[in-house]
Amino acid sequence: MRLISLKLDAQGLNGWESPILHFGRRTTLIFAENGSGKTPIIQAIAFCLGFPVKFREDINGKCSAANLVMEHEGSLIEIRRLIGREFHSQVRTATGTVEFFSESDFSSALFKILGLMAPTLVSTNKQATQPYIATVLPLFYLNQGDGYAAAYKSPAAFITDQFVEMVRFIFGLNPKHSYQVKKDILAEKDALDAAHRKIVAQQKVILDLSRTVNDSQENKIVLSRLSGSLTAQIDGLRETVDAQGSANSALTDILRTKEIKIREVQAEIDELRSRVDGIDSIRSEIEGEIATLGLNEESRRIFISFQEICSAPNCGLFVGSSESYGKNLLYLKDQLKDLQRNADRAEIRLDSLKHDLEEQKTERALIVSKLKVPLSGYGVDQLITAVQALTKQLVETESSRGAIEALQAERAKFLRFEEDRTRIQERIERLSNNHNSDLEFNKLRARLRELAVKWMDILETPNVSRAIDIDLELRFKFGNESLEVFSGSTKIRLVLAIHAALFEEYLSNDTRPFRFIILDTPKQQEIHTSDLAKYLHQLEELCTAKNAQMLLSSTEYRHPTTDDDSEWLPQYPGEKHQMYLGMPEKS
C-alpha cells in the first residue's frame, strides 16, 4: 500500500481547503514554520486511515472532509472521511464505493482489501475483539504529541498486550491471546472435567466388578477347561447306556466340586467377617482419638478463659493448637467415612455370599440324597438330576466367563477414557503454550535485537547498553534498563531506533502491505541535526531498496529531496506566513 495523494475539502465558500498534495515515490517532506498548519495535514493522513484524530475547532469548522488516494497491487483505493462529525467514511475501489459508519467496519473492510486476515483477540475486559487500522498505525506513524514517548503509543489500548499483538498481526504470526484459543481452552477444560468424572465413575464400576470377578489368566484357563469338561459330561450322559452308573459317577464329581465351592465360599465369608471386625476395631480407635481431641480442645478453651495465662483478647497463644485440632478432626472424620463405606460394601458382599452358600448346601444335599438311592429303577431320576446339576454348573461357569468378559470390556473402556483424557490434556498444553513454542516469533525477536543495535549506532545513541533483551511482550531492555527509565534525547533516539528496526524487518517481505513510515516532527531540538540527517538518509536508502515511502514533517531541519521525492510547502497567504490550508479561489 503506497500513498498517492492527499486533499482536504473546504466547508462552504469561506472554508479551508488544501491543494492536491502528491506523495513522493520515496520521501515526502512537509517543511514550514510553526503555525503554518503542518499538523492537520499530517493528521489528515492518519484520519483517513481510521485514526481517531481530534482536530482543533477551526479545522472542524472550516474543513468538510479529507481525501486520501492509495495504491495497492496496482489498484487505486480512494478514502474520503468527513470531518467534524461521527465516523463517516467512504471507500472507493475498482468494484465500487462503500460507506462506513463505524471504525470497526471500516477497519475490517480495509484489512480485507489489503489481504490481511484480522484475528479475534482478547480485549482488556476478557471479551472478543479485533484490531483496527488505528491500533496498527502507531507502528508506522509517530505522532507529534506522544508518539516519541514509548515504543508503541495507541490512542485506544483495549486489546490485551496490544503492542505485541499488533506486531504479530502485521508480521503474519499467530496471536499471543487468541480469543478462539481461549474459548477452545475453556471448552477443553470442560471436556477434561467430564473425562475426569468418567474415569472416576469407571474406576468404581471396575472396583465393584473386581470384588466378585477373578479375571486372572489362570482363572480364565480353568473356566475354559471346566466349560469344555462340563459340556462333554452332559453330552456323554445323554448318549450313555448305563444310565445309573454314569449318573452316579457324574453326581460324585459334582458333589466333589460342590464341596470345594462350599469351602471356598465359607473361607471368603470368614475372611470378610474378619475384615468387618477389623474395621469395627479401627473405627472404635478413631472414635477414641476424636474423643481425646475433643477433650484437648475443651481443655484449651478452659485455659484460654484463665486471665493469668491468656490475658489479652485474641492473644494467639493457642492458635496453632486450634488449627491442628481442626485439621486432625477433619482427617479422622474422613477416615471414618472411608471405613464406613468399606464396611457397607463388605456387608453387602457377605449377604450375597451367605445366599450363595445356602444354595450350594441345598444342591449338595440334593445330590447326596440321589446318590443314596439303591434301586436301579431310579437310574433315570439320577441321570436327570446329574444333567440338571451339570447344566447348572455349566451355566454358572459361562456366567463367570461372561462376567470376566464384561470386566475386561470395562477395563478397556477405562483405558479409552484415560487415552481421551491424555489427548485433551495434550490439546490444552498445545493451546496454552502456543506462543511459547512460536519459533518464527523468536526469530523475529532475535532479528529486532540486531536491527535495534544497528539503528542505535546510526543515531549515535550514547551511554546505552547494546545488550538488548526483548521479552515475549516485546518489551525492550537495554542491559538492566527498560525503555521507561530513559528520557529526553536518549529516549527519542531509542524510540526512533525501535521503529526503524520494526520497519526494516517488516519491509524484508515484499508482500506485506504497509509500505510507509510517518515521522511527525521529531523533536529536533533534542537530537543533533547531523544524527537525525544520518538516520533519515539510512531510512531513505531502505525505502529505495524496498519500494517504500518516508513522510517527514519538520520545522527546523529541511531534509534534502530529489526527483523521487516531494516537498510540500504552504501555498495560501496568512497573517504572518504562508499556510497549508486556505480559502478556495472564487470563480
C-alpha positions as CSV (number, residue, x, y, z in Angstrom):
1,M,0.0,0.0,0.0
2,R,1.6,3.2,-1.2
3,L,0.4,6.7,-0.6
4,I,-0.5,8.7,-3.8
5,S,-2.2,12.0,-2.8
6,L,-4.0,13.9,-0.1
7,K,-6.5,16.7,-0.3
8,L,-8.7,18.5,2.3
9,D,-12.1,20.0,1.2
10,A,-13.5,23.3,2.4
11,Q,-16.6,23.7,4.4
12,G,-18.6,26.1,2.3
13,L,-17.3,29.1,0.4
14,N,-15.5,30.5,3.4
15,G,-14.0,27.2,4.5
16,W,-10.4,26.0,4.2
17,E,-9.0,23.6,1.6
18,S,-5.7,22.3,0.5
19,P,-4.4,21.7,-3.0
20,I,-3.9,18.1,-4.1
21,L,-0.7,17.1,-2.4
22,H,1.2,14.3,-4.1
23,F,3.4,12.0,-2.1
24,G,6.9,11.4,-3.3
25,R,7.8,8.0,-4.5
26,R,10.5,7.8,-1.8
27,T,10.4,10.8,0.6
28,T,7.7,13.4,1.3
29,L,8.8,16.4,3.2
30,I,6.5,18.9,4.9
31,F,8.7,21.8,5.8
32,A,7.4,25.1,7.2
33,E,7.3,27.3,10.2
34,N,5.3,26.6,13.3
35,G,1.7,27.7,13.0
36,S,1.5,27.1,9.2
37,G,-0.8,24.1,9.5
38,K,1.6,21.1,9.2
39,T,-0.1,19.2,12.0
40,P,-3.6,19.0,10.5
41,I,-2.1,17.9,7.1
42,I,-0.2,15.0,8.8
43,Q,-3.2,14.2,11.0
44,A,-5.5,14.1,7.9
45,I,-3.5,11.1,6.5
46,A,-4.0,9.1,9.7
47,F,-7.6,10.4,9.9
48,C,-8.4,8.9,6.5
49,L,-6.9,5.6,7.7
50,G,-9.4,5.4,10.6
51,F,-7.2,7.0,13.3
52,P,-9.3,8.8,16.0
53,V,-7.8,12.3,15.3
54,K,-9.0,15.2,17.4
55,F,-8.8,18.3,15.1
56,R,-8.9,21.8,16.5
57,E,-12.1,23.7,16.4
58,D,-11.0,25.8,13.4
59,I,-10.4,22.7,11.3
60,N,-13.7,21.1,12.4
61,G,-15.5,24.3,11.4
62,K,-13.6,25.1,8.2
63,C,-12.9,21.7,6.6
64,S,-15.6,19.3,5.4
65,A,-13.6,16.2,4.5
66,A,-10.2,14.6,4.0
67,N,-9.4,12.6,0.9
68,L,-6.6,10.1,0.6
69,V,-5.7,8.1,-2.5
70,M,-3.5,5.0,-2.2
71,E,-2.4,2.2,-4.5
72,H,-2.3,-1.5,-3.6
73,E,-1.2,-4.2,-6.0
74,G,-1.8,-1.9,-9.0
75,S,-5.3,-0.8,-7.9
76,L,-6.3,2.6,-6.5
77,I,-8.1,2.9,-3.2
78,E,-9.8,6.3,-2.5
79,I,-10.8,7.1,1.0
80,R,-13.0,10.1,1.9
81,R,-13.7,10.8,5.6
82,L,-16.0,13.5,6.8
83,I,-14.6,16.0,9.4
84,G,-16.3,17.3,12.5
85,R,-19.0,14.5,12.9
86,E,-19.4,10.9,13.9
87,F,-17.4,8.3,12.0
88,H,-18.4,8.5,8.3
89,S,-16.1,7.3,5.7
90,Q,-16.4,6.3,2.0
91,V,-14.0,3.8,0.3
92,R,-13.9,3.7,-3.4
93,T,-12.2,0.8,-5.3
94,A,-12.5,-0.7,-8.7
95,T,-15.5,-2.6,-7.6
96,G,-17.5,0.4,-6.3
97,T,-18.0,2.8,-3.4
98,V,-18.9,1.6,0.1
99,E,-19.8,3.9,3.1
100,F,-18.9,3.1,6.6
101,F,-20.3,4.5,9.8
102,S,-18.1,2.7,12.4
103,E,-14.3,2.3,12.8
104,S,-14.7,-1.4,13.2
105,D,-16.5,-2.0,9.9
106,F,-14.1,0.4,8.1
107,S,-11.0,-1.4,9.5
108,S,-12.4,-4.9,8.6
109,A,-13.0,-3.8,5.0
110,L,-9.6,-2.1,4.6
111,F,-7.8,-5.2,6.1
112,K,-9.7,-7.3,3.6
113,I,-8.7,-5.1,0.7
114,L,-5.1,-5.3,1.9
115,G,-5.3,-9.1,2.1
116,L,-5.0,-9.2,5.9
117,M,-6.9,-11.7,8.0
118,A,-7.8,-9.9,11.2
119,P,-7.6,-12.3,14.2
120,T,-10.2,-12.4,17.0
121,L,-8.2,-11.3,20.1
122,V,-8.9,-10.9,23.8
123,S,-9.8,-7.5,25.0
124,T,-8.7,-6.0,28.3
125,N,-12.1,-6.9,29.7
126,K,-11.7,-10.5,28.5
127,Q,-14.2,-10.2,25.6
128,A,-13.7,-11.0,21.9
129,T,-12.4,-8.1,19.9
130,Q,-10.5,-7.4,16.6
131,P,-7.7,-5.0,15.7
132,Y,-8.4,-1.7,14.0
133,I,-6.3,0.2,11.5
134,A,-5.9,2.7,14.3
135,T,-4.3,0.0,16.5
136,V,-1.9,-1.0,13.7
137,L,-1.0,2.5,12.5
138,P,1.2,3.5,15.6
139,L,3.7,1.0,14.3
140,F,4.2,3.2,11.2
141,Y,3.1,6.6,12.5
142,L,4.9,8.6,15.2
143,N,2.7,11.5,16.0
144,Q,3.9,14.8,17.3
145,G,2.1,14.5,20.6
146,D,3.1,11.3,22.4
147,G,4.4,9.2,19.6
148,Y,8.0,9.6,20.8
149,A,7.3,8.7,24.4
150,A,7.1,4.9,24.0
151,A,7.9,2.1,21.6
152,Y,4.1,1.9,20.9
153,K,1.5,4.6,21.7
154,S,-2.0,3.9,20.6
155,P,-5.0,6.3,21.2
156,A,-7.0,3.4,22.5
157,A,-5.5,0.4,24.3
158,F,-8.4,-2.0,24.5
159,I,-6.5,-5.2,23.4
160,T,-4.6,-7.4,25.9
161,D,-0.9,-6.9,25.2
162,Q,-1.8,-4.7,22.3
163,F,1.7,-3.8,21.1
164,V,2.9,-7.4,20.7
165,E,-0.5,-8.5,19.2
166,M,-0.3,-5.8,16.5
167,V,3.3,-6.8,15.7
168,R,2.3,-10.4,15.5
169,F,-0.7,-9.4,13.3
170,I,1.3,-7.4,10.7
171,F,4.0,-10.0,10.6
172,G,1.5,-12.8,9.9
173,L,2.2,-14.6,13.2
174,N,-0.3,-16.4,15.4
175,P,-1.7,-14.1,18.1
176,K,-0.5,-14.3,21.7
177,H,-4.0,-14.2,23.1
178,S,-6.4,-15.6,20.5
179,Y,-10.0,-15.3,21.7
180,Q,-10.8,-18.5,19.9
181,V,-7.9,-20.3,21.5
182,K,-9.0,-19.0,24.9
183,K,-12.5,-20.2,24.1
184,D,-11.1,-23.6,22.9
185,I,-9.1,-23.9,26.2
186,L,-12.2,-23.3,28.3
187,A,-14.1,-25.9,26.2
188,E,-11.2,-28.4,26.5
189,K,-11.1,-27.8,30.3
190,D,-14.8,-28.6,30.5
191,A,-14.1,-31.7,28.4
192,L,-11.2,-32.6,30.8
193,D,-13.5,-32.3,33.8
194,A,-16.0,-34.5,32.1
195,A,-13.2,-37.0,31.3
196,H,-12.1,-37.0,35.0
197,R,-15.7,-37.8,36.1
198,K,-16.0,-40.6,33.6
199,I,-12.7,-42.1,34.8
200,V,-13.7,-41.9,38.4
201,A,-17.1,-43.5,37.7
202,Q,-15.4,-46.2,35.6
203,Q,-13.0,-46.9,38.4
204,K,-15.9,-47.5,40.7
205,V,-17.5,-49.9,38.2
206,I,-14.3,-51.8,37.8
207,L,-13.8,-51.9,41.6
208,D,-17.3,-53.3,42.2
209,L,-16.9,-55.9,39.5
210,S,-13.4,-56.9,40.7
211,R,-14.8,-57.8,44.1
212,T,-16.8,-60.6,42.6
213,V,-14.8,-61.5,39.4
214,N,-11.4,-63.1,39.2
215,D,-10.2,-62.1,35.7
216,S,-6.7,-63.6,36.1
217,Q,-5.3,-65.5,33.2
218,E,-5.1,-68.7,35.3
219,N,-8.8,-68.4,36.2
220,K,-9.8,-67.9,32.6
221,I,-7.9,-71.0,31.6
222,V,-9.6,-73.0,34.4
223,L,-13.1,-71.8,33.5
224,S,-12.5,-72.5,29.8
225,R,-11.4,-76.1,30.6
226,L,-14.3,-76.6,33.1
227,S,-16.8,-75.4,30.5
228,G,-15.5,-77.9,27.9
229,S,-15.4,-80.7,30.5
230,L,-19.0,-80.0,31.7
231,T,-20.3,-79.8,28.1
232,A,-18.6,-83.2,27.4
233,Q,-20.1,-84.7,30.5
234,I,-23.6,-83.6,29.7
235,D,-23.2,-84.9,26.1
236,G,-21.9,-88.2,27.5
237,L,-24.8,-88.6,29.9
238,R,-27.3,-88.0,27.1
239,E,-25.7,-90.8,25.0
240,T,-24.9,-93.3,27.8
241,V,-26.3,-96.8,28.0
242,D,-25.5,-97.4,31.7
243,A,-27.7,-94.5,33.0
244,Q,-27.3,-95.3,36.7
245,G,-23.5,-95.9,36.6
246,S,-22.9,-92.8,34.5
247,A,-25.2,-90.7,36.7
248,N,-23.6,-91.9,39.9
249,S,-20.1,-91.1,38.5
250,A,-21.3,-87.6,37.4
251,L,-23.0,-86.9,40.6
252,T,-19.9,-87.9,42.6
253,D,-17.8,-85.5,40.5
254,I,-20.4,-82.8,41.0
255,L,-20.5,-83.4,44.8
256,R,-16.8,-83.1,45.0
257,T,-16.9,-79.8,43.1
258,K,-19.7,-78.6,45.4
259,E,-17.7,-79.4,48.5
260,I,-14.7,-77.4,47.1
261,K,-17.1,-74.5,46.2
262,I,-18.7,-74.6,49.7
263,R,-15.3,-74.4,51.3
264,E,-14.2,-71.5,49.1
265,V,-17.4,-69.5,49.9
266,Q,-17.1,-70.3,53.6
267,A,-13.5,-69.2,53.6
268,E,-14.4,-65.9,51.8
269,I,-17.2,-65.4,54.4
270,D,-14.8,-65.9,57.3
271,E,-12.3,-63.5,55.7
272,L,-14.9,-60.8,55.2
273,R,-16.2,-61.2,58.8
274,S,-12.6,-60.8,60.0
275,R,-12.3,-57.7,57.9
276,V,-15.5,-56.2,59.2
277,D,-14.4,-57.0,62.8
278,G,-11.1,-55.2,62.0
279,I,-12.9,-52.2,60.6
280,D,-15.0,-52.0,63.7
281,S,-11.9,-52.2,65.8
282,I,-10.2,-49.4,63.8
283,R,-13.4,-47.3,63.9
284,S,-13.5,-47.7,67.7
285,E,-9.9,-46.5,67.9
286,I,-10.6,-43.5,65.7
287,E,-13.7,-42.6,67.7
288,G,-11.5,-42.7,70.8
289,E,-9.0,-40.4,69.1
290,I,-11.8,-38.0,68.2
291,A,-13.0,-38.1,71.8
292,T,-9.4,-37.3,73.0
293,L,-9.2,-34.4,70.6
294,G,-12.5,-33.1,71.9
295,L,-11.1,-33.3,75.5
296,N,-7.9,-31.5,74.4
297,E,-10.0,-28.8,72.7
298,E,-12.1,-28.4,75.8
299,S,-9.0,-28.1,77.9
300,R,-7.7,-25.4,75.5
301,R,-10.8,-23.4,75.9
302,I,-10.6,-23.6,79.7
303,F,-7.0,-22.4,79.6
304,I,-7.9,-19.5,77.4
305,S,-10.5,-18.5,80.0
306,F,-7.8,-18.1,82.6
307,Q,-6.7,-14.4,82.6
308,E,-3.3,-15.4,84.1
309,I,-2.5,-17.5,81.1
310,C,-4.0,-15.5,78.2
311,S,-4.9,-12.0,79.5
312,A,-5.1,-10.2,76.1
313,P,-8.1,-10.8,73.8
314,N,-7.1,-13.0,70.9
315,C,-3.7,-13.4,72.4
316,G,-2.9,-16.2,69.9
317,L,-1.2,-18.5,72.4
318,F,-3.3,-21.5,71.3
319,V,-3.8,-20.6,67.6
320,G,-1.5,-23.4,66.4
321,S,-3.4,-25.9,68.7
322,S,-6.7,-24.8,67.4
323,E,-5.7,-25.1,63.7
324,S,-4.2,-28.5,64.5
325,Y,-7.4,-29.6,66.2
326,G,-9.5,-28.7,63.1
327,K,-7.2,-30.4,60.7
328,N,-6.9,-33.6,62.7
329,L,-10.6,-33.7,63.4
330,L,-11.4,-33.4,59.6
331,Y,-8.8,-36.1,58.8
332,L,-10.2,-38.5,61.3
333,K,-13.8,-38.0,60.2
334,D,-12.8,-38.6,56.6
335,Q,-11.2,-41.9,57.7
336,L,-14.4,-42.8,59.5
337,K,-16.4,-42.2,56.3
338,D,-14.0,-44.4,54.3
339,L,-14.2,-47.2,56.9
340,Q,-18.0,-47.0,56.9
341,R,-18.1,-47.2,53.1
342,N,-15.7,-50.3,53.2
343,A,-17.8,-51.9,55.9
344,D,-21.1,-51.3,54.0
345,R,-19.6,-52.9,50.9
346,A,-18.3,-55.9,52.9
347,E,-21.8,-56.4,54.5
348,I,-23.4,-56.4,51.1
349,R,-20.9,-58.9,49.8
350,L,-21.4,-61.1,53.0
351,D,-25.2,-61.2,52.3
352,S,-24.5,-62.3,48.8
353,L,-22.1,-65.0,49.9
354,K,-24.4,-66.3,52.6
355,H,-27.2,-66.7,50.0
356,D,-24.7,-68.4,47.6
357,L,-23.6,-70.7,50.5
358,E,-27.2,-71.8,51.3
359,E,-27.8,-72.6,47.6
360,Q,-24.6,-74.6,47.4
361,K,-25.5,-76.6,50.5
362,T,-29.1,-77.2,49.3
363,E,-27.7,-78.5,46.0
364,R,-25.2,-80.7,47.8
365,A,-27.9,-82.2,50.0
366,L,-30.0,-83.0,46.8
367,I,-27.0,-84.7,45.2
368,V,-26.2,-86.7,48.3
369,S,-29.9,-87.9,48.5
370,K,-29.8,-89.0,44.9
371,L,-26.5,-90.9,45.4
372,K,-28.1,-92.9,48.3
373,V,-30.9,-94.3,46.1
374,P,-30.1,-98.1,45.9
375,L,-32.5,-99.3,43.3
376,S,-31.7,-99.3,39.6
377,G,-35.2,-98.2,38.9
378,Y,-34.2,-94.8,39.9
379,G,-31.3,-94.6,37.4
380,V,-33.3,-92.3,35.1
381,D,-34.1,-90.0,38.1
382,Q,-30.4,-89.9,39.0
383,L,-29.5,-89.2,35.3
384,I,-31.9,-86.2,35.2
385,T,-30.5,-84.9,38.5
386,A,-26.9,-85.2,37.2
387,V,-27.8,-83.5,33.9
388,Q,-29.5,-80.7,35.8
389,A,-26.6,-80.2,38.2
390,L,-24.1,-80.3,35.4
391,T,-26.1,-77.9,33.4
392,K,-26.5,-75.5,36.3
393,Q,-22.7,-75.7,36.9
394,L,-22.1,-75.0,33.2
395,V,-24.4,-72.0,33.3
396,E,-22.6,-70.7,36.4
397,T,-19.2,-71.3,34.6
398,E,-20.4,-69.5,31.5
399,S,-21.8,-66.7,33.7
400,S,-18.4,-66.4,35.3
401,R,-16.7,-66.2,31.9
402,G,-19.3,-63.6,30.8
403,A,-18.5,-61.6,33.9
404,I,-14.8,-61.8,33.1
405,E,-15.5,-60.6,29.6
406,A,-17.7,-57.8,31.0
407,L,-14.9,-56.8,33.4
408,Q,-12.4,-56.8,30.6
409,A,-14.7,-54.7,28.5
410,E,-15.0,-52.2,31.4
411,R,-11.2,-52.1,31.7
412,A,-10.8,-51.5,28.0
413,K,-13.4,-48.6,28.4
414,F,-11.3,-47.3,31.3
415,L,-8.2,-47.3,29.1
416,R,-10.1,-45.4,26.3
417,F,-11.2,-42.8,28.9
418,E,-7.6,-42.4,30.1
419,E,-6.4,-42.0,26.5
420,D,-9.1,-39.4,25.8
421,R,-8.1,-37.5,28.9
422,T,-4.4,-37.6,27.8
423,R,-5.4,-36.3,24.4
424,I,-7.4,-33.5,26.0
425,Q,-4.5,-32.6,28.3
426,E,-2.1,-32.5,25.3
427,R,-4.5,-30.2,23.4
428,I,-4.7,-27.9,26.4
429,E,-0.9,-27.9,26.6
430,R,-0.6,-27.1,23.0
431,L,-3.2,-24.3,23.1
432,S,-1.7,-22.8,26.3
433,N,1.9,-22.9,25.1
434,N,1.2,-21.8,21.6
435,H,3.2,-18.5,21.9
436,N,5.9,-20.1,23.9
437,S,6.8,-22.5,21.1
438,D,6.5,-19.9,18.4
439,L,9.7,-20.3,16.5
440,E,9.0,-17.6,14.0
441,F,8.3,-15.1,16.7
442,N,11.5,-15.9,18.5
443,K,13.3,-15.4,15.2
444,L,11.7,-12.0,14.9
445,R,12.8,-11.0,18.4
446,A,16.4,-12.0,17.6
447,R,16.3,-10.0,14.4
448,L,14.8,-7.0,16.1
449,R,17.7,-7.1,18.6
450,E,20.2,-7.0,15.8
451,L,18.5,-4.2,13.9
452,A,17.8,-2.1,17.0
453,V,21.6,-2.1,17.7
454,K,22.2,-1.1,14.1
455,W,19.8,1.9,14.3
456,M,21.1,2.9,17.7
457,D,24.6,3.2,16.2
458,I,23.3,5.2,13.3
459,L,21.6,7.6,15.7
460,E,24.8,7.8,17.8
461,T,22.8,6.8,20.9
462,P,25.2,7.4,23.8
463,N,25.5,5.7,27.2
464,V,23.0,2.9,26.4
465,S,23.9,-0.8,26.6
466,R,23.8,-2.7,23.3
467,A,23.0,-5.9,25.3
468,I,19.3,-5.8,24.3
469,D,16.8,-8.2,25.6
470,I,13.2,-8.4,24.1
471,D,10.7,-10.4,26.1
472,L,7.5,-12.1,24.9
473,E,5.6,-8.8,25.2
474,L,8.2,-7.0,23.0
475,R,9.4,-5.0,26.0
476,F,12.9,-3.8,25.2
477,K,15.5,-3.9,27.9
478,F,19.0,-2.3,27.4
479,G,21.2,-4.1,29.8
480,N,19.3,-3.9,33.0
481,E,17.4,-0.7,32.0
482,S,13.9,-0.6,30.5
483,L,12.9,2.0,27.9
484,E,10.8,3.8,30.6
485,V,13.9,4.8,32.6
486,F,15.3,6.9,29.8
487,S,14.2,10.5,28.9
488,G,15.0,13.4,26.6
489,S,17.2,12.9,23.6
490,T,18.2,9.3,24.6
491,K,14.6,8.1,24.8
492,I,13.7,9.7,21.5
493,R,16.7,8.1,19.8
494,L,15.7,4.7,21.2
495,V,12.1,5.1,20.1
496,L,13.3,6.0,16.6
497,A,15.7,3.0,16.6
498,I,13.0,0.6,17.6
499,H,10.6,1.8,14.9
500,A,13.3,1.8,12.2
501,A,14.1,-1.8,13.3
502,L,10.5,-2.9,13.1
503,F,10.1,-1.1,9.7
504,E,13.2,-2.6,8.2
505,E,12.3,-6.2,9.2
506,Y,8.7,-5.6,8.1
507,L,9.9,-4.5,4.6
508,S,12.0,-7.6,4.3
509,N,8.9,-9.3,2.9
510,D,7.8,-7.6,-0.3
511,T,4.2,-8.9,0.0
512,R,3.4,-7.0,3.3
513,P,1.1,-4.1,2.5
514,F,2.1,-1.2,4.7
515,R,5.0,0.5,2.8
516,F,5.3,3.8,4.5
517,I,6.6,5.3,7.8
518,I,5.4,8.8,9.0
519,L,7.6,10.8,11.3
520,D,5.6,13.8,12.6
521,T,8.1,16.5,13.7
522,P,10.8,14.6,15.6
523,K,12.0,16.8,18.5
524,Q,14.9,18.2,16.6
525,Q,16.0,20.4,19.5
526,E,16.9,17.2,21.4
527,I,18.7,15.4,18.6
528,H,21.8,16.8,16.8
529,T,20.9,17.6,13.2
530,S,23.8,15.5,11.9
531,D,22.5,12.4,13.8
532,L,18.9,13.0,12.5
533,A,20.1,13.5,9.0
534,K,22.2,10.3,9.1
535,Y,19.1,8.4,10.4
536,L,16.8,9.8,7.6
537,H,19.3,9.1,4.9
538,Q,19.5,5.5,6.0
539,L,15.7,5.3,6.1
540,E,15.7,6.7,2.5
541,E,18.1,4.0,1.3
542,L,15.9,1.4,2.9
543,C,12.8,2.8,1.2
544,T,14.6,2.9,-2.1
545,A,15.6,-0.7,-1.8
546,K,12.3,-2.0,-0.6
547,N,9.8,0.2,-2.6
548,A,8.6,2.1,0.5
549,Q,7.9,5.7,1.5
550,M,9.0,8.0,4.2
551,L,7.0,11.1,5.3
552,L,8.7,13.7,7.4
553,S,7.2,16.8,9.0
554,S,9.8,19.3,10.1
555,T,10.2,22.8,11.3
556,E,14.0,23.3,11.7
557,Y,15.7,20.6,9.6
558,R,15.0,20.9,5.9
559,H,15.9,17.5,4.6
560,P,17.2,17.5,1.0
561,T,15.0,16.0,-1.7
562,T,15.5,14.6,-5.2
563,D,13.3,13.9,-8.2
564,D,11.8,10.8,-6.5
565,D,10.7,13.0,-3.6
566,S,8.1,15.6,-2.9
567,E,8.3,18.7,-0.8
568,W,5.0,20.2,0.4
569,L,5.3,23.9,1.0
570,P,2.4,26.1,2.3
571,Q,0.7,28.0,-0.6
572,Y,-2.1,30.0,1.0
573,P,-1.4,33.5,2.3
574,G,-1.7,34.0,6.1
575,E,-1.3,36.9,8.6
576,K,2.3,36.1,9.4
577,H,3.4,33.4,6.9
578,Q,2.2,31.1,4.2
579,M,-0.4,28.4,5.3
580,Y,-1.1,24.9,4.1
581,L,-4.9,25.5,4.3
582,G,-6.8,28.4,2.8
583,M,-10.0,29.6,1.2
584,P,-10.7,28.2,-2.3
585,E,-10.5,30.6,-5.2
586,K,-13.8,32.0,-6.1
587,S,-14.7,31.5,-9.7
